[in-house]
Amino acid sequence: MVDPPSNIRAHQAEQLLEIVWPDGAVNRFPYRFLRSECPCASCRDEWTGERIIRIEHVREDVKLAGMEMVGNYAVQPSWSDGHSSGIYTWEMLHNLATEIP
């Protein structure tokens, strides 16, 4: 289990979501990358886990329109393209950090 971040900041001008983890590690996720990694059933096949949406399908200028906490285990971003059903767990974000472009 991954502990919740100690801080989360949206850098709108840079199109980055910055996450500071309890151990002091900092990850800066490009919005387009995060949007393309959405785990919802519209973006990833629920049975096979195969990605339906690819980064090239996401507009380069996608913005974070809002974000809500989901319990103490995840966040649910709302994107400027109208998509908002993905729930990004701390564990998922921690694992995605190794794939940041």
Secondary structure, 3 states (H helix, E strand, C coil): CCCCCCEEEEECCCCEEEEECCCCCEEEEEHHHHHHCCCCCCCECCCCCCECCCHHHCCCCCCEEEEEEECCCEEEEEECCCCCCCCEEHHHHHHHHHHCC
